[in-house]
Amino acid sequence: MAHGASALTILSTLREISPNGFLHTAIDPCQTTIWGGSSIQLINDEGYAKNFRFYEDYSAIVLANLVKEKEKFDFAYVDGSHLFENVFMDFYYTSILLNKDGIVLFDDCNNRHVAKVIKFINKNYFDILQPFNLKPFEDPQKDFQKKLGNLLGIRQLIGFRKISEPPRQWNAKFRNF
């Protein structure tokens, strides 16, 4: 969560589309130790405390527990550690936690670790997670460098829509990525 920009954006969007009831769940193992609780303070200051659930632990632990508790989500935003193994675990548990037709967004996809997980999803999870077109949500005023990067296939943010339930078949073909 760092300083809370994404959490606040998600919370304010949820308030717009579902003003009578919404809940945002966030995970950050370093919110108090590194970030001084700045996100929590901002969320409280903006009046979202009752719509916010926070876990200060590693996402692999929290997400596994949420799976065990049979939680379900319509939307997930993966923007934590950028190490392959951490992003991979976030992807795996998120694929279970999402409702059918739910959306997961991965940030910082130009990072090599994140990009490798995206390649795995595209090659091996295509029957569970389908690419989600984010173009309709892009800023038409973005600068030339971003437009050029997008034309070259460089994406900061990549989304997937869940089309079926994991796990894959035990004998699913493994495709190199």
PyMOL commands that place a pseudoatom at each C-alpha (Angstrom):
pseudoatom trace, name=CA, resn=MET, resi=1, chain=A, elem=C, hetatm=0, pos=[0.000, 0.000, 0.000]
pseudoatom trace, name=CA, resn=ALA, resi=2, chain=A, elem=C, hetatm=0, pos=[2.937, 2.313, 0.562]
pseudoatom trace, name=CA, resn=HIS, resi=3, chain=A, elem=C, hetatm=0, pos=[1.370, 5.803, 0.852]
pseudoatom trace, name=CA, resn=GLY, resi=4, chain=A, elem=C, hetatm=0, pos=[-2.129, 4.662, -0.121]
pseudoatom trace, name=CA, resn=ALA, resi=5, chain=A, elem=C, hetatm=0, pos=[-2.695, 6.182, -3.562]
pseudoatom trace, name=CA, resn=SER, resi=6, chain=A, elem=C, hetatm=0, pos=[-4.029, 2.966, -5.110]
pseudoatom trace, name=CA, resn=ALA, resi=7, chain=A, elem=C, hetatm=0, pos=[-6.066, 2.022, -2.040]
pseudoatom trace, name=CA, resn=LEU, resi=8, chain=A, elem=C, hetatm=0, pos=[-7.663, 5.462, -1.955]
pseudoatom trace, name=CA, resn=THR, resi=9, chain=A, elem=C, hetatm=0, pos=[-8.403, 5.335, -5.692]
pseudoatom trace, name=CA, resn=ILE, resi=10, chain=A, elem=C, hetatm=0, pos=[-10.047, 1.919, -5.320]
pseudoatom trace, name=CA, resn=LEU, resi=11, chain=A, elem=C, hetatm=0, pos=[-12.064, 3.039, -2.297]
pseudoatom trace, name=CA, resn=SER, resi=12, chain=A, elem=C, hetatm=0, pos=[-13.317, 6.221, -3.959]
pseudoatom trace, name=CA, resn=THR, resi=13, chain=A, elem=C, hetatm=0, pos=[-14.255, 4.289, -7.106]
pseudoatom trace, name=CA, resn=LEU, resi=14, chain=A, elem=C, hetatm=0, pos=[-16.122, 1.698, -5.041]
pseudoatom trace, name=CA, resn=ARG, resi=15, chain=A, elem=C, hetatm=0, pos=[-18.025, 4.504, -3.315]
pseudoatom trace, name=CA, resn=GLU, resi=16, chain=A, elem=C, hetatm=0, pos=[-19.068, 5.869, -6.729]
pseudoatom trace, name=CA, resn=ILE, resi=17, chain=A, elem=C, hetatm=0, pos=[-20.312, 2.552, -8.098]
pseudoatom trace, name=CA, resn=SER, resi=18, chain=A, elem=C, hetatm=0, pos=[-21.706, 1.048, -4.881]
pseudoatom trace, name=CA, resn=PRO, resi=19, chain=A, elem=C, hetatm=0, pos=[-22.441, 3.846, -2.405]
pseudoatom trace, name=CA, resn=ASN, resi=20, chain=A, elem=C, hetatm=0, pos=[-24.608, 1.685, -0.130]
pseudoatom trace, name=CA, resn=GLY, resi=21, chain=A, elem=C, hetatm=0, pos=[-21.986, -0.879, 0.739]
pseudoatom trace, name=CA, resn=PHE, resi=22, chain=A, elem=C, hetatm=0, pos=[-18.487, -1.832, -0.265]
pseudoatom trace, name=CA, resn=LEU, resi=23, chain=A, elem=C, hetatm=0, pos=[-15.327, -3.246, 1.233]
pseudoatom trace, name=CA, resn=HIS, resi=24, chain=A, elem=C, hetatm=0, pos=[-11.746, -3.002, 0.071]
pseudoatom trace, name=CA, resn=THR, resi=25, chain=A, elem=C, hetatm=0, pos=[-9.191, -5.481, 1.407]
pseudoatom trace, name=CA, resn=ALA, resi=26, chain=A, elem=C, hetatm=0, pos=[-5.497, -4.606, 1.311]
pseudoatom trace, name=CA, resn=ILE, resi=27, chain=A, elem=C, hetatm=0, pos=[-2.294, -6.353, 2.326]
pseudoatom trace, name=CA, resn=ASP, resi=28, chain=A, elem=C, hetatm=0, pos=[1.053, -4.768, 3.192]
pseudoatom trace, name=CA, resn=PRO, resi=29, chain=A, elem=C, hetatm=0, pos=[3.640, -6.397, 5.458]
pseudoatom trace, name=CA, resn=CYS, resi=30, chain=A, elem=C, hetatm=0, pos=[5.528, -3.124, 5.853]
pseudoatom trace, name=CA, resn=GLN, resi=31, chain=A, elem=C, hetatm=0, pos=[2.776, -0.542, 6.362]
pseudoatom trace, name=CA, resn=THR, resi=32, chain=A, elem=C, hetatm=0, pos=[3.859, 0.439, 9.863]
pseudoatom trace, name=CA, resn=THR, resi=33, chain=A, elem=C, hetatm=0, pos=[7.530, -0.528, 9.754]
pseudoatom trace, name=CA, resn=ILE, resi=34, chain=A, elem=C, hetatm=0, pos=[8.523, 1.201, 6.498]
pseudoatom trace, name=CA, resn=TRP, resi=35, chain=A, elem=C, hetatm=0, pos=[5.608, 3.477, 5.577]
pseudoatom trace, name=CA, resn=GLY, resi=36, chain=A, elem=C, hetatm=0, pos=[4.764, 4.706, 9.079]
pseudoatom trace, name=CA, resn=GLY, resi=37, chain=A, elem=C, hetatm=0, pos=[1.103, 3.811, 8.716]
pseudoatom trace, name=CA, resn=SER, resi=38, chain=A, elem=C, hetatm=0, pos=[0.610, 6.587, 6.164]
pseudoatom trace, name=CA, resn=SER, resi=39, chain=A, elem=C, hetatm=0, pos=[-1.977, 4.646, 4.137]
pseudoatom trace, name=CA, resn=ILE, resi=40, chain=A, elem=C, hetatm=0, pos=[-4.032, 3.773, 7.175]
pseudoatom trace, name=CA, resn=GLN, resi=41, chain=A, elem=C, hetatm=0, pos=[-4.010, 7.402, 8.310]
pseudoatom trace, name=CA, resn=LEU, resi=42, chain=A, elem=C, hetatm=0, pos=[-5.018, 8.658, 4.853]
pseudoatom trace, name=CA, resn=ILE, resi=43, chain=A, elem=C, hetatm=0, pos=[-7.854, 6.127, 4.585]
pseudoatom trace, name=CA, resn=ASN, resi=44, chain=A, elem=C, hetatm=0, pos=[-9.111, 7.066, 8.057]
pseudoatom trace, name=CA, resn=ASP, resi=45, chain=A, elem=C, hetatm=0, pos=[-8.811, 10.799, 7.287]
pseudoatom trace, name=CA, resn=GLU, resi=46, chain=A, elem=C, hetatm=0, pos=[-10.889, 10.340, 4.125]
pseudoatom trace, name=CA, resn=GLY, resi=47, chain=A, elem=C, hetatm=0, pos=[-13.632, 8.527, 6.037]
pseudoatom trace, name=CA, resn=TYR, resi=48, chain=A, elem=C, hetatm=0, pos=[-13.156, 5.040, 4.602]
pseudoatom trace, name=CA, resn=ALA, resi=49, chain=A, elem=C, hetatm=0, pos=[-12.256, 3.130, 7.781]
pseudoatom trace, name=CA, resn=LYS, resi=50, chain=A, elem=C, hetatm=0, pos=[-15.537, 1.178, 7.871]
pseudoatom trace, name=CA, resn=ASN, resi=51, chain=A, elem=C, hetatm=0, pos=[-15.075, 0.170, 4.212]
pseudoatom trace, name=CA, resn=PHE, resi=52, chain=A, elem=C, hetatm=0, pos=[-11.506, -0.993, 4.583]
pseudoatom trace, name=CA, resn=ARG, resi=53, chain=A, elem=C, hetatm=0, pos=[-9.981, -4.243, 5.813]
pseudoatom trace, name=CA, resn=PHE, resi=54, chain=A, elem=C, hetatm=0, pos=[-6.230, -4.355, 6.238]
pseudoatom trace, name=CA, resn=TYR, resi=55, chain=A, elem=C, hetatm=0, pos=[-3.771, -7.194, 6.828]
pseudoatom trace, name=CA, resn=GLU, resi=56, chain=A, elem=C, hetatm=0, pos=[-0.221, -6.395, 7.847]
pseudoatom trace, name=CA, resn=ASP, resi=57, chain=A, elem=C, hetatm=0, pos=[1.439, -9.621, 6.759]
pseudoatom trace, name=CA, resn=TYR, resi=58, chain=A, elem=C, hetatm=0, pos=[2.893, -11.201, 3.644]
pseudoatom trace, name=CA, resn=SER, resi=59, chain=A, elem=C, hetatm=0, pos=[0.389, -11.659, 0.835]
pseudoatom trace, name=CA, resn=ALA, resi=60, chain=A, elem=C, hetatm=0, pos=[1.178, -15.370, 0.402]
pseudoatom trace, name=CA, resn=ILE, resi=61, chain=A, elem=C, hetatm=0, pos=[0.078, -15.984, 3.988]
pseudoatom trace, name=CA, resn=VAL, resi=62, chain=A, elem=C, hetatm=0, pos=[-2.968, -13.719, 3.911]
pseudoatom trace, name=CA, resn=LEU, resi=63, chain=A, elem=C, hetatm=0, pos=[-4.185, -14.896, 0.513]
pseudoatom trace, name=CA, resn=ALA, resi=64, chain=A, elem=C, hetatm=0, pos=[-3.805, -18.549, 1.491]
pseudoatom trace, name=CA, resn=ASN, resi=65, chain=A, elem=C, hetatm=0, pos=[-5.881, -17.872, 4.610]
pseudoatom trace, name=CA, resn=LEU, resi=66, chain=A, elem=C, hetatm=0, pos=[-8.532, -16.067, 2.556]
pseudoatom trace, name=CA, resn=VAL, resi=67, chain=A, elem=C, hetatm=0, pos=[-8.718, -19.102, 0.263]
pseudoatom trace, name=CA, resn=LYS, resi=68, chain=A, elem=C, hetatm=0, pos=[-9.118, -21.338, 3.323]
pseudoatom trace, name=CA, resn=GLU, resi=69, chain=A, elem=C, hetatm=0, pos=[-11.922, -19.046, 4.573]
pseudoatom trace, name=CA, resn=LYS, resi=70, chain=A, elem=C, hetatm=0, pos=[-13.571, -19.315, 1.121]
pseudoatom trace, name=CA, resn=GLU, resi=71, chain=A, elem=C, hetatm=0, pos=[-13.503, -15.561, 0.499]
pseudoatom trace, name=CA, resn=LYS, resi=72, chain=A, elem=C, hetatm=0, pos=[-14.378, -14.336, -2.983]
pseudoatom trace, name=CA, resn=PHE, resi=73, chain=A, elem=C, hetatm=0, pos=[-13.624, -11.076, -4.757]
pseudoatom trace, name=CA, resn=ASP, resi=74, chain=A, elem=C, hetatm=0, pos=[-14.773, -9.390, -7.950]
pseudoatom trace, name=CA, resn=PHE, resi=75, chain=A, elem=C, hetatm=0, pos=[-11.573, -7.409, -8.392]
pseudoatom trace, name=CA, resn=ALA, resi=76, chain=A, elem=C, hetatm=0, pos=[-7.936, -7.788, -7.374]
pseudoatom trace, name=CA, resn=TYR, resi=77, chain=A, elem=C, hetatm=0, pos=[-5.005, -5.450, -7.871]
pseudoatom trace, name=CA, resn=VAL, resi=78, chain=A, elem=C, hetatm=0, pos=[-1.542, -7.035, -7.670]
pseudoatom trace, name=CA, resn=ASP, resi=79, chain=A, elem=C, hetatm=0, pos=[1.122, -4.436, -6.936]
pseudoatom trace, name=CA, resn=GLY, resi=80, chain=A, elem=C, hetatm=0, pos=[3.304, -5.747, -4.147]
pseudoatom trace, name=CA, resn=SER, resi=81, chain=A, elem=C, hetatm=0, pos=[6.717, -7.289, -4.183]
pseudoatom trace, name=CA, resn=HIS, resi=82, chain=A, elem=C, hetatm=0, pos=[8.158, -7.478, -7.658]
pseudoatom trace, name=CA, resn=LEU, resi=83, chain=A, elem=C, hetatm=0, pos=[10.023, -10.745, -7.106]
pseudoatom trace, name=CA, resn=PHE, resi=84, chain=A, elem=C, hetatm=0, pos=[8.862, -13.522, -9.429]
pseudoatom trace, name=CA, resn=GLU, resi=85, chain=A, elem=C, hetatm=0, pos=[8.006, -15.950, -6.646]
pseudoatom trace, name=CA, resn=ASN, resi=86, chain=A, elem=C, hetatm=0, pos=[5.914, -13.398, -4.755]
pseudoatom trace, name=CA, resn=VAL, resi=87, chain=A, elem=C, hetatm=0, pos=[4.021, -12.217, -7.843]
pseudoatom trace, name=CA, resn=PHE, resi=88, chain=A, elem=C, hetatm=0, pos=[3.482, -15.843, -8.841]
pseudoatom trace, name=CA, resn=MET, resi=89, chain=A, elem=C, hetatm=0, pos=[1.957, -16.695, -5.476]
pseudoatom trace, name=CA, resn=ASP, resi=90, chain=A, elem=C, hetatm=0, pos=[-0.232, -13.568, -5.609]
pseudoatom trace, name=CA, resn=PHE, resi=91, chain=A, elem=C, hetatm=0, pos=[-1.417, -14.663, -9.071]
pseudoatom trace, name=CA, resn=TYR, resi=92, chain=A, elem=C, hetatm=0, pos=[-2.074, -18.245, -7.980]
pseudoatom trace, name=CA, resn=TYR, resi=93, chain=A, elem=C, hetatm=0, pos=[-4.123, -17.412, -4.895]
pseudoatom trace, name=CA, resn=THR, resi=94, chain=A, elem=C, hetatm=0, pos=[-5.906, -14.572, -6.660]
pseudoatom trace, name=CA, resn=SER, resi=95, chain=A, elem=C, hetatm=0, pos=[-6.984, -16.956, -9.421]
pseudoatom trace, name=CA, resn=ILE, resi=96, chain=A, elem=C, hetatm=0, pos=[-8.777, -18.983, -6.744]
pseudoatom trace, name=CA, resn=LEU, resi=97, chain=A, elem=C, hetatm=0, pos=[-10.193, -15.987, -4.843]
pseudoatom trace, name=CA, resn=LEU, resi=98, chain=A, elem=C, hetatm=0, pos=[-11.731, -14.272, -7.864]
pseudoatom trace, name=CA, resn=ASN, resi=99, chain=A, elem=C, hetatm=0, pos=[-15.362, -14.825, -8.688]
pseudoatom trace, name=CA, resn=LYS, resi=100, chain=A, elem=C, hetatm=0, pos=[-16.111, -15.974, -12.226]
pseudoatom trace, name=CA, resn=ASP, resi=101, chain=A, elem=C, hetatm=0, pos=[-15.920, -12.885, -14.480]
pseudoatom trace, name=CA, resn=GLY, resi=102, chain=A, elem=C, hetatm=0, pos=[-13.804, -11.155, -11.811]
pseudoatom trace, name=CA, resn=ILE, resi=103, chain=A, elem=C, hetatm=0, pos=[-10.906, -8.970, -12.936]
pseudoatom trace, name=CA, resn=VAL, resi=104, chain=A, elem=C, hetatm=0, pos=[-7.299, -9.039, -11.767]
pseudoatom trace, name=CA, resn=LEU, resi=105, chain=A, elem=C, hetatm=0, pos=[-4.898, -6.239, -12.668]
pseudoatom trace, name=CA, resn=PHE, resi=106, chain=A, elem=C, hetatm=0, pos=[-1.131, -6.589, -12.477]
pseudoatom trace, name=CA, resn=ASP, resi=107, chain=A, elem=C, hetatm=0, pos=[0.868, -3.380, -12.118]
pseudoatom trace, name=CA, resn=ASP, resi=108, chain=A, elem=C, hetatm=0, pos=[4.479, -2.794, -13.151]
pseudoatom trace, name=CA, resn=CYS, resi=109, chain=A, elem=C, hetatm=0, pos=[4.281, -5.372, -15.948]
pseudoatom trace, name=CA, resn=ASN, resi=110, chain=A, elem=C, hetatm=0, pos=[7.400, -3.992, -17.578]
pseudoatom trace, name=CA, resn=ASN, resi=111, chain=A, elem=C, hetatm=0, pos=[9.352, -5.393, -14.613]
pseudoatom trace, name=CA, resn=ARG, resi=112, chain=A, elem=C, hetatm=0, pos=[11.040, -8.669, -15.678]
pseudoatom trace, name=CA, resn=HIS, resi=113, chain=A, elem=C, hetatm=0, pos=[9.744, -10.632, -12.695]
pseudoatom trace, name=CA, resn=VAL, resi=114, chain=A, elem=C, hetatm=0, pos=[6.141, -9.505, -13.204]
pseudoatom trace, name=CA, resn=ALA, resi=115, chain=A, elem=C, hetatm=0, pos=[6.416, -9.972, -16.985]
pseudoatom trace, name=CA, resn=LYS, resi=116, chain=A, elem=C, hetatm=0, pos=[7.519, -13.587, -16.462]
pseudoatom trace, name=CA, resn=VAL, resi=117, chain=A, elem=C, hetatm=0, pos=[4.387, -14.331, -14.411]
pseudoatom trace, name=CA, resn=ILE, resi=118, chain=A, elem=C, hetatm=0, pos=[2.253, -12.705, -17.134]
pseudoatom trace, name=CA, resn=LYS, resi=119, chain=A, elem=C, hetatm=0, pos=[3.920, -14.979, -19.701]
pseudoatom trace, name=CA, resn=PHE, resi=120, chain=A, elem=C, hetatm=0, pos=[3.126, -18.015, -17.553]
pseudoatom trace, name=CA, resn=ILE, resi=121, chain=A, elem=C, hetatm=0, pos=[-0.528, -16.973, -17.291]
pseudoatom trace, name=CA, resn=ASN, resi=122, chain=A, elem=C, hetatm=0, pos=[-0.818, -16.405, -21.042]
pseudoatom trace, name=CA, resn=LYS, resi=123, chain=A, elem=C, hetatm=0, pos=[0.779, -19.760, -21.881]
pseudoatom trace, name=CA, resn=ASN, resi=124, chain=A, elem=C, hetatm=0, pos=[-0.598, -22.001, -19.144]
pseudoatom trace, name=CA, resn=TYR, resi=125, chain=A, elem=C, hetatm=0, pos=[-3.701, -20.408, -17.595]
pseudoatom trace, name=CA, resn=PHE, resi=126, chain=A, elem=C, hetatm=0, pos=[-5.460, -19.258, -20.778]
pseudoatom trace, name=CA, resn=ASP, resi=127, chain=A, elem=C, hetatm=0, pos=[-8.403, -21.536, -19.995]
pseudoatom trace, name=CA, resn=ILE, resi=128, chain=A, elem=C, hetatm=0, pos=[-8.866, -19.860, -16.583]
pseudoatom trace, name=CA, resn=LEU, resi=129, chain=A, elem=C, hetatm=0, pos=[-7.723, -16.254, -17.042]
pseudoatom trace, name=CA, resn=GLN, resi=130, chain=A, elem=C, hetatm=0, pos=[-8.432, -14.438, -20.292]
pseudoatom trace, name=CA, resn=PRO, resi=131, chain=A, elem=C, hetatm=0, pos=[-6.724, -11.148, -21.211]
pseudoatom trace, name=CA, resn=PHE, resi=132, chain=A, elem=C, hetatm=0, pos=[-8.934, -8.187, -20.357]
pseudoatom trace, name=CA, resn=ASN, resi=133, chain=A, elem=C, hetatm=0, pos=[-8.835, -5.224, -22.721]
pseudoatom trace, name=CA, resn=LEU, resi=134, chain=A, elem=C, hetatm=0, pos=[-7.847, -2.103, -20.778]
pseudoatom trace, name=CA, resn=LYS, resi=135, chain=A, elem=C, hetatm=0, pos=[-7.735, 0.137, -23.861]
pseudoatom trace, name=CA, resn=PRO, resi=136, chain=A, elem=C, hetatm=0, pos=[-11.211, 1.645, -23.234]
pseudoatom trace, name=CA, resn=PHE, resi=137, chain=A, elem=C, hetatm=0, pos=[-9.938, 2.852, -19.847]
pseudoatom trace, name=CA, resn=GLU, resi=138, chain=A, elem=C, hetatm=0, pos=[-6.719, 4.459, -21.116]
pseudoatom trace, name=CA, resn=ASP, resi=139, chain=A, elem=C, hetatm=0, pos=[-6.209, 8.181, -20.998]
pseudoatom trace, name=CA, resn=PRO, resi=140, chain=A, elem=C, hetatm=0, pos=[-6.549, 9.499, -24.561]
pseudoatom trace, name=CA, resn=GLN, resi=141, chain=A, elem=C, hetatm=0, pos=[-4.214, 12.348, -23.631]
pseudoatom trace, name=CA, resn=LYS, resi=142, chain=A, elem=C, hetatm=0, pos=[-1.257, 10.145, -22.662]
pseudoatom trace, name=CA, resn=ASP, resi=143, chain=A, elem=C, hetatm=0, pos=[2.115, 11.239, -23.964]
pseudoatom trace, name=CA, resn=PHE, resi=144, chain=A, elem=C, hetatm=0, pos=[3.861, 9.962, -27.077]
pseudoatom trace, name=CA, resn=GLN, resi=145, chain=A, elem=C, hetatm=0, pos=[6.329, 7.751, -25.179]
pseudoatom trace, name=CA, resn=LYS, resi=146, chain=A, elem=C, hetatm=0, pos=[3.529, 5.808, -23.482]
pseudoatom trace, name=CA, resn=LYS, resi=147, chain=A, elem=C, hetatm=0, pos=[1.638, 5.410, -26.760]
pseudoatom trace, name=CA, resn=LEU, resi=148, chain=A, elem=C, hetatm=0, pos=[4.794, 4.185, -28.494]
pseudoatom trace, name=CA, resn=GLY, resi=149, chain=A, elem=C, hetatm=0, pos=[5.547, 1.772, -25.637]
pseudoatom trace, name=CA, resn=ASN, resi=150, chain=A, elem=C, hetatm=0, pos=[2.021, 0.368, -25.843]
pseudoatom trace, name=CA, resn=LEU, resi=151, chain=A, elem=C, hetatm=0, pos=[2.370, -0.086, -29.606]
pseudoatom trace, name=CA, resn=LEU, resi=152, chain=A, elem=C, hetatm=0, pos=[5.568, -2.052, -28.934]
pseudoatom trace, name=CA, resn=GLY, resi=153, chain=A, elem=C, hetatm=0, pos=[3.751, -4.272, -26.447]
pseudoatom trace, name=CA, resn=ILE, resi=154, chain=A, elem=C, hetatm=0, pos=[5.102, -2.618, -23.303]
pseudoatom trace, name=CA, resn=ARG, resi=155, chain=A, elem=C, hetatm=0, pos=[2.386, -2.352, -20.692]
pseudoatom trace, name=CA, resn=GLN, resi=156, chain=A, elem=C, hetatm=0, pos=[2.503, -0.919, -17.207]
pseudoatom trace, name=CA, resn=LEU, resi=157, chain=A, elem=C, hetatm=0, pos=[-0.848, -2.490, -16.351]
pseudoatom trace, name=CA, resn=ILE, resi=158, chain=A, elem=C, hetatm=0, pos=[-2.255, -5.795, -17.640]
pseudoatom trace, name=CA, resn=GLY, resi=159, chain=A, elem=C, hetatm=0, pos=[-5.632, -7.255, -16.783]
pseudoatom trace, name=CA, resn=PHE, resi=160, chain=A, elem=C, hetatm=0, pos=[-7.267, -10.676, -16.901]
pseudoatom trace, name=CA, resn=ARG, resi=161, chain=A, elem=C, hetatm=0, pos=[-10.866, -11.783, -16.535]
pseudoatom trace, name=CA, resn=LYS, resi=162, chain=A, elem=C, hetatm=0, pos=[-11.563, -15.101, -14.831]
pseudoatom trace, name=CA, resn=ILE, resi=163, chain=A, elem=C, hetatm=0, pos=[-13.488, -17.358, -17.203]
pseudoatom trace, name=CA, resn=SER, resi=164, chain=A, elem=C, hetatm=0, pos=[-13.383, -20.664, -15.284]
pseudoatom trace, name=CA, resn=GLU, resi=165, chain=A, elem=C, hetatm=0, pos=[-12.361, -22.127, -11.950]
pseudoatom trace, name=CA, resn=PRO, resi=166, chain=A, elem=C, hetatm=0, pos=[-8.908, -23.485, -11.157]
pseudoatom trace, name=CA, resn=PRO, resi=167, chain=A, elem=C, hetatm=0, pos=[-7.203, -25.795, -10.613]
pseudoatom trace, name=CA, resn=ARG, resi=168, chain=A, elem=C, hetatm=0, pos=[-6.207, -26.950, -14.021]
pseudoatom trace, name=CA, resn=GLN, resi=169, chain=A, elem=C, hetatm=0, pos=[-6.509, -30.624, -14.831]
pseudoatom trace, name=CA, resn=TRP, resi=170, chain=A, elem=C, hetatm=0, pos=[-3.827, -32.686, -13.108]
pseudoatom trace, name=CA, resn=ASN, resi=171, chain=A, elem=C, hetatm=0, pos=[-2.445, -33.692, -16.527]
pseudoatom trace, name=CA, resn=ALA, resi=172, chain=A, elem=C, hetatm=0, pos=[-2.631, -30.241, -18.132]
pseudoatom trace, name=CA, resn=LYS, resi=173, chain=A, elem=C, hetatm=0, pos=[0.102, -29.692, -20.684]
pseudoatom trace, name=CA, resn=PHE, resi=174, chain=A, elem=C, hetatm=0, pos=[2.895, -27.438, -19.467]
pseudoatom trace, name=CA, resn=ARG, resi=175, chain=A, elem=C, hetatm=0, pos=[3.841, -24.793, -21.992]
pseudoatom trace, name=CA, resn=ASN, resi=176, chain=A, elem=C, hetatm=0, pos=[7.242, -23.149, -21.760]
pseudoatom trace, name=CA, resn=PHE, resi=177, chain=A, elem=C, hetatm=0, pos=[7.136, -19.482, -21.047]
for i in range(1, 177): cmd.bond("trace and resi %d" % i, "trace and resi %d" % (i + 1))
show_as sticks, trace
zoom trace
